[in-house]
Amino acid sequence: MKALLCEHHGPAEELVIRDLSDPQPGPGEVVIAVKAAALNFFDTLIIKGRYQSKPAFPFSPSAECAGTIAALGEGVTGWQIGERVAAWLGFGAAREKVAAPVEALVRVPDRLDDAQAASLFVTYGTAMHGLIQRAHLKAGETLAILGASGGAGLAAVEIGALLGAHVVACASSPDKLALAREHGAQEEVDYAQNDIRAALKKLTDGRGVDVLYDTVGGELAEPALRSMAWEGRYLVVGFAGGEIPKIPLNLLLLKGCDLRGVFWGEFVAREPAAHRRNMERLVEWAAGGHIRAHVHATFPLERWTEAYALIGDRKAKGKIVLTP
């Protein structure tokens, strides 16, 4: 089988494709014939050794995939060869076949395609965990999303709208904001053209934002925090802007608001039952057409450099998917 491999830390151009033996499932595992492997922003970091997880070499990138079960390991019951599944792996999915523990699997209904199914874990899983378990978002509250046109941001837009929030999309261009509106945003802020603090204050009639979902960080973080409402919840999701901001803690005191970290991978490990409930709900929503991961582009495995460039240059609107 073919596998995209990281053999040393470096840019995407230094990844390689190798022919490997097919994996064999261990006890409690299945082998998935991968039809779609989704990439995320952290895939640009993990290959450079700049992410909190540092797999041993060689490893394949891509944390989430969808396909069909090709083999069953010892002790596996309740699953069948040929059954459509999606899985969260952490890394390793950018290959034609991959072994996965059954605990990582969810069933994929026939009416949900592989690219959509592969795109539900990281971005939508993070948004579900952030908005439900961390923010306790309530219907009628104002939810502002920084980086609203990326995969993580669009997921939060859709889920926030489904949960009944008043969704404000914040992004850096009119076309990105238009995409967020298509996915359920009701208001918008172009932070390339406007002061984000002033814009959010104006949109909320001076009250401020109840929940802020920040996938960007960098120089936007402090002015966004200054726009929070009393007892607001600022969700720290990621740092696509590159810089990890340094927050003046006196703002939390003055606002009576919270900074809350959203570490979805650790949530999956610590609270597997809650994670499974979230994912089953997401699959049901996706199959019913209530959410739809926006797949910006799909690429065969051999064109991985183009896929990585779209993410690294911040040109991707939604998800980038490899199709082994």
C-alpha positions as CSV (number, residue, x, y, z in Angstrom):
1,M,0.0,0.0,0.0
2,K,1.0,3.6,-0.5
3,A,1.6,5.9,2.5
4,L,2.4,9.6,2.9
5,L,5.2,9.7,5.5
6,C,7.0,12.2,7.6
7,E,10.6,10.8,8.1
8,H,12.0,13.9,9.7
9,H,10.6,17.2,10.9
10,G,10.4,19.8,8.2
11,P,8.0,21.5,5.6
12,A,5.4,19.6,3.7
13,E,7.7,19.5,0.6
14,E,9.9,17.1,2.5
15,L,7.2,14.4,3.0
16,V,7.5,11.3,0.9
17,I,5.3,8.6,-0.5
18,R,6.5,5.0,0.3
19,D,5.2,1.5,-0.5
20,L,4.6,-0.3,2.8
21,S,3.2,-3.7,3.7
22,D,-0.5,-3.8,4.5
23,P,-1.2,-3.3,8.3
24,Q,-2.5,-6.2,10.3
25,P,-5.1,-5.5,12.9
26,G,-4.2,-6.2,16.5
27,P,-6.6,-7.4,19.2
28,G,-9.5,-5.0,19.4
29,E,-8.6,-3.3,16.1
30,V,-9.8,-3.1,12.5
31,V,-8.0,-2.2,9.3
32,I,-9.7,0.6,7.4
33,A,-9.4,0.9,3.6
34,V,-9.1,4.7,3.6
35,K,-11.3,6.6,1.1
36,A,-10.8,10.1,2.6
37,A,-8.2,11.5,5.0
38,A,-8.9,15.0,6.2
39,L,-6.2,17.6,7.0
40,N,-6.3,20.3,9.6
41,F,-4.2,23.3,10.6
42,F,-2.2,21.3,13.2
43,D,-1.1,18.9,10.4
44,T,1.1,21.8,9.2
45,L,2.6,21.9,12.8
46,I,3.0,18.2,13.6
47,I,5.3,17.6,10.6
48,K,7.6,20.4,11.8
49,G,7.7,19.2,15.4
50,R,5.8,22.3,16.5
51,Y,2.7,20.5,17.9
52,Q,2.2,19.0,21.4
53,S,2.0,15.5,19.9
54,K,5.3,14.3,18.5
55,P,4.9,10.9,16.9
56,A,7.9,8.6,16.3
57,F,9.3,8.6,12.8
58,P,8.2,7.6,10.3
59,F,4.6,8.6,10.7
60,S,1.7,9.6,8.4
61,P,-0.1,12.9,8.9
62,S,-3.9,13.2,9.0
63,A,-5.8,12.6,12.2
64,E,-9.2,11.6,10.8
65,C,-10.4,9.4,8.0
66,A,-13.4,7.5,6.5
67,G,-13.5,4.3,4.5
68,T,-14.6,0.7,4.8
69,I,-13.5,-2.1,7.2
70,A,-11.0,-4.3,5.4
71,A,-10.0,-6.7,8.2
72,L,-11.0,-7.5,11.8
73,G,-8.7,-8.1,14.7
74,E,-9.0,-10.7,17.4
75,G,-11.9,-10.1,19.8
76,V,-13.7,-7.6,17.5
77,T,-17.5,-8.1,17.6
78,G,-20.3,-5.9,16.3
79,W,-18.4,-4.8,13.2
80,Q,-18.3,-6.3,9.7
81,I,-15.9,-6.3,6.8
82,G,-17.1,-3.9,4.2
83,E,-18.9,-1.7,6.7
84,R,-18.5,2.1,6.2
85,V,-16.8,3.8,9.1
86,A,-15.0,7.0,10.1
87,A,-12.3,7.2,12.8
88,W,-10.2,9.7,14.8
89,L,-6.6,8.5,15.0
90,G,-4.6,11.5,16.2
91,F,-2.2,11.0,13.2
92,G,-1.5,8.3,10.6
93,A,-4.5,8.3,8.2
94,A,-2.8,9.6,5.1
95,R,-2.3,6.1,3.6
96,E,-4.3,3.6,1.7
97,K,-4.9,1.4,4.8
98,V,-4.6,2.0,8.5
99,A,-5.3,0.0,11.7
100,A,-7.6,1.6,14.2
101,P,-9.0,0.6,17.6
102,V,-12.8,0.0,17.5
103,E,-13.2,2.6,20.2
104,A,-12.2,5.2,17.6
105,L,-14.9,4.2,15.1
106,V,-18.3,5.6,14.3
107,R,-20.6,4.1,11.7
108,V,-21.2,6.2,8.5
109,P,-24.8,6.2,7.0
110,D,-25.1,5.6,3.3
111,R,-26.4,9.1,2.7
112,L,-23.1,10.7,4.0
113,D,-20.2,10.7,1.7
114,D,-16.6,9.8,2.7
115,A,-15.1,13.3,2.5
116,Q,-17.9,14.7,4.7
117,A,-17.6,11.8,7.2
118,A,-13.8,12.2,7.5
119,S,-14.2,15.9,8.2
120,L,-16.5,15.6,11.3
121,F,-14.0,14.7,14.0
122,V,-11.5,17.5,14.6
123,T,-13.3,20.6,13.6
124,Y,-16.9,19.6,14.5
125,G,-15.8,17.5,17.5
126,T,-13.9,20.5,18.8
127,A,-16.8,22.9,18.2
128,M,-19.3,20.5,20.0
129,H,-17.0,20.1,23.0
130,G,-16.2,23.8,23.1
131,L,-19.7,25.1,22.8
132,I,-21.5,22.4,24.9
133,Q,-19.1,21.1,27.5
134,R,-16.9,24.2,27.9
135,A,-19.1,27.2,27.1
136,H,-22.5,25.8,28.1
137,L,-23.8,27.9,25.2
138,K,-27.5,28.8,25.6
139,A,-30.1,29.6,23.0
140,G,-30.3,33.4,22.5
141,E,-26.7,34.1,23.5
142,T,-24.3,35.9,21.2
143,L,-21.5,33.8,19.8
144,A,-18.7,35.4,18.0
145,I,-16.2,33.3,16.0
146,L,-12.7,34.4,15.0
147,G,-11.5,32.7,11.8
148,A,-15.1,31.9,10.9
149,S,-14.4,30.6,7.3
150,G,-11.8,28.0,8.2
151,G,-12.8,24.4,9.0
152,A,-12.9,25.0,12.7
153,G,-14.7,28.3,12.4
154,L,-17.4,27.0,10.0
155,A,-18.1,24.1,12.3
156,A,-18.6,26.5,15.2
157,V,-20.9,28.6,13.0
158,E,-23.1,25.7,12.1
159,I,-23.3,24.2,15.5
160,G,-23.8,27.6,17.2
161,A,-26.7,28.3,14.9
162,L,-28.2,24.8,15.5
163,L,-28.0,25.4,19.3
164,G,-30.0,28.7,18.9
165,A,-27.2,31.2,19.3
166,H,-27.0,34.6,17.6
167,V,-23.9,33.9,15.5
168,V,-21.4,36.7,14.5
169,A,-18.8,35.6,12.0
170,C,-15.4,37.3,12.1
171,A,-13.0,36.8,9.2
172,S,-10.5,38.7,7.1
173,S,-12.4,39.2,3.7
174,P,-15.9,39.6,2.2
175,D,-15.8,36.2,0.5
176,K,-14.9,34.4,3.7
177,L,-17.7,36.2,5.5
178,A,-20.1,35.3,2.7
179,L,-19.2,31.6,3.2
180,A,-19.9,31.9,6.9
181,R,-23.3,33.4,6.2
182,E,-24.1,30.5,3.9
183,H,-23.4,28.2,6.9
184,G,-25.7,30.1,9.4
185,A,-24.0,33.2,10.6
186,Q,-26.4,36.1,11.1
187,E,-23.9,39.0,11.5
188,E,-20.4,39.6,10.3
189,V,-17.2,41.5,11.1
190,D,-14.3,42.0,8.6
191,Y,-11.4,42.4,11.0
192,A,-9.0,43.3,8.1
193,Q,-11.1,46.5,7.6
194,N,-12.6,47.2,11.0
195,D,-11.5,47.3,14.7
196,I,-12.9,44.1,16.0
197,R,-13.5,45.4,19.5
198,A,-15.5,48.4,18.3
199,A,-17.4,46.3,15.8
200,L,-18.5,43.6,18.3
201,K,-19.5,46.3,20.8
202,K,-21.6,48.0,18.1
203,L,-23.3,44.7,17.0
204,T,-24.2,43.9,20.6
205,D,-25.4,47.5,21.5
206,G,-22.5,47.8,23.9
207,R,-23.4,44.7,25.9
208,G,-20.6,42.6,24.6
209,V,-20.3,39.0,23.4
210,D,-21.5,36.0,25.6
211,V,-19.2,33.4,24.0
212,L,-16.2,34.0,21.8
213,Y,-14.7,31.0,19.9
214,D,-11.1,31.9,19.0
215,T,-9.3,29.8,16.4
216,V,-6.8,32.6,15.5
217,G,-5.2,34.1,18.6
218,G,-2.4,36.5,17.8
219,E,-3.1,40.2,17.8
220,L,-6.9,39.7,17.6
221,A,-7.1,38.1,21.1
222,E,-6.8,41.1,23.4
223,P,-9.2,43.4,21.5
224,A,-11.7,40.5,21.2
225,L,-11.4,39.8,25.0
226,R,-12.1,43.5,25.6
227,S,-15.4,43.0,23.8
228,M,-16.7,40.3,26.1
229,A,-20.0,40.6,28.1
230,W,-20.2,40.3,31.8
231,E,-19.7,36.6,32.7
232,G,-18.8,35.9,29.1
233,R,-16.8,32.8,28.1
234,Y,-13.7,33.2,25.9
235,L,-12.8,29.9,24.3
236,V,-9.2,29.4,23.5
237,V,-9.3,26.9,20.5
238,G,-6.1,27.5,18.4
239,F,-3.5,29.9,17.1
240,A,-3.8,29.9,13.4
241,G,-2.6,33.5,13.5
242,G,0.8,32.1,14.5
243,E,1.5,34.0,17.7
244,I,0.3,32.8,21.1
245,P,-1.1,36.0,22.8
246,K,-0.2,37.2,26.2
247,I,-3.4,38.2,27.9
248,P,-3.6,41.0,30.6
249,L,-5.3,39.1,33.5
250,N,-6.9,42.3,34.8
251,L,-9.3,42.2,31.9
252,L,-10.8,39.0,33.3
253,L,-11.4,40.8,36.6
254,L,-12.9,43.9,35.0
255,K,-15.2,41.8,32.7
256,G,-16.1,39.2,35.2
257,C,-15.5,36.8,32.3
258,D,-13.7,33.5,31.9
259,L,-10.9,32.2,29.7
260,R,-11.6,28.5,28.9
261,G,-9.2,26.2,27.1
262,V,-10.7,23.8,24.5
263,F,-8.4,20.8,24.2
264,W,-10.5,18.3,22.2
265,G,-7.9,15.5,22.0
266,E,-7.5,15.4,25.8
267,F,-11.3,15.5,26.2
268,V,-11.6,12.4,23.9
269,A,-9.0,10.5,26.1
270,R,-10.5,11.6,29.4
271,E,-14.2,11.5,28.6
272,P,-14.8,8.9,25.9
273,A,-18.4,8.4,26.6
274,A,-19.2,12.1,26.3
275,H,-17.1,12.2,23.1
276,R,-19.0,9.3,21.6
277,R,-22.3,11.0,22.4
278,N,-21.1,14.2,20.7
279,M,-19.9,12.3,17.6
280,E,-23.1,10.2,17.2
281,R,-25.1,13.5,17.4
282,L,-22.8,15.1,14.8
283,V,-23.2,12.1,12.4
284,E,-27.0,12.2,12.8
285,W,-27.0,16.0,12.1
286,A,-24.7,15.5,9.1
287,A,-26.7,12.6,7.6
288,G,-29.9,14.7,8.1
289,G,-28.4,17.7,6.2
290,H,-28.4,19.9,9.3
291,I,-24.7,20.4,9.1
292,R,-22.4,20.0,6.1
293,A,-18.6,20.2,6.3
294,H,-17.5,22.6,3.6
295,V,-14.8,20.6,1.6
296,H,-12.7,23.3,-0.1
297,A,-10.8,20.8,-2.2
298,T,-9.8,17.1,-2.4
299,F,-6.4,15.9,-3.7
300,P,-5.0,12.5,-4.5
301,L,-2.2,11.5,-2.0
302,E,0.5,12.3,-4.6
303,R,-0.6,16.0,-4.6
304,W,-0.1,16.5,-0.9
305,T,2.0,19.7,-1.3
306,E,-0.9,21.5,-2.9
307,A,-3.1,20.4,-0.1
308,Y,-0.7,21.7,2.6
309,A,-0.1,24.9,0.7
310,L,-3.8,25.9,0.9
311,I,-3.8,25.4,4.6
312,G,-0.4,26.9,5.3
313,D,-1.2,30.0,3.2
314,R,-4.6,30.4,4.9
315,K,-6.4,30.1,1.6
316,A,-8.5,27.1,2.6
317,K,-12.2,27.8,3.2
318,G,-13.3,24.8,5.2
319,K,-11.6,21.4,4.9
320,I,-8.9,20.0,2.7
321,V,-9.2,16.2,2.1
322,L,-6.7,13.7,0.7
323,T,-8.1,10.7,-1.2
324,P,-5.7,7.8,-1.1
